[in-house]
Amino acid sequence: MKPQLIRLADNFVSSFHVRFDRSATINNFLHYHLESELVYIKQGKGKWIIGDQEQRFAEGDVLLIGPGLAHQCQFDEPYLSGNEGGNVEVFVIHFAENFWGTEFLFLPENIVLRTLFEKSKRGVFLKDSTNRYIGYLMNRIVHVKGAARILLLMDVLLYIGDLYKEKNLICPAALVQVTSGTRNKPIHIICDYILANFRRKIEIEEMARIANISPNSFCRYFKAETGLTYMRFLIGARLKHACQLLEKGDLSVKQVSYESGFSNLASFHRHFKERKGMSPLSYQKQQYQDHHKLLNLH
């Protein structure tokens, strides 16, 4: 059976989707998402079909399903017929891996998250004995609002990232031909390369070689994986570094421009004002004033 693509409706109130299900049939068909799916079984028993694998689940179990991985949730017959003496209760979260910003995900401190997301493409399954804390956090995510939701989701993902082992991965590693030039490198390796080399000029052809795909395909691949164009990601990395240098106040705006990888001062000014809403010099003065106000408070 061919899996069905389920597109989540855009929700501008929240950066990711959270729901609490009481229906035993809501996901009882083979489907996949462009987003990752995190599931906590509070009540109910049955089996997951993940890719070409099957996995029994029960109360307290957790499953993290990566984008594009076909899956189906089948509750046991007593739950479907309503004879189990209790309702199905399931917490479900859908989120894009870069909903908090691609640059954030590729900070060195977030290697646990990047690795977890890569492994989730095989399905990460955790049994009940380890997951009471995850259930507690997901229950809180349903009931809180604002930035607290983001912090709680990160807490859940970091907890899973520190906990899972190879045995917790449901699907075997994909069998990929390893002939030279035929295998794309994971997107996090490509982004790490950009973040390490943004101070110099990086041609599309160079990045295509790193990714092991053609230059014509690279930009489409990068946008599909990150949600950003290659140039937007590159300029974002340069501007982030420029802001750090401006905040230190040791260099002139012209020096900051070249230290951050911009080929000319006019381009630096244009991109900086587009992203920050002010000139680099105004930003530097504002940071200086804010710093001294803070000192005066002490």
Secondary structure, DSSP 8 states (H G I E B T S, - for coil): ---EE------SS-SSEEEEE--SSTT-S-EE-SSEEEEEEEE--EEEEETTEEEEE-TT-EEEE-TT--EEEEE-HHHHHT-SSS--EEEEEEE-TTTT-HHHHTSGGGHHHHHHHHHGGG-EEE-GGG-HHHHHHHHHHHH--THHHHHHHHHHHHHHHHH--GGGB-S--------TTSS---HHHHHHHHHHHTTS---HHHHHHHHTS-HHHHHHHHHHHHSS-HHHHHHHHHHHHHHHHHHHT-S-HHHHHHHTT-SSHHHHHHHHHHHHSS-HHHHHHHHHHHHHHHHHH-
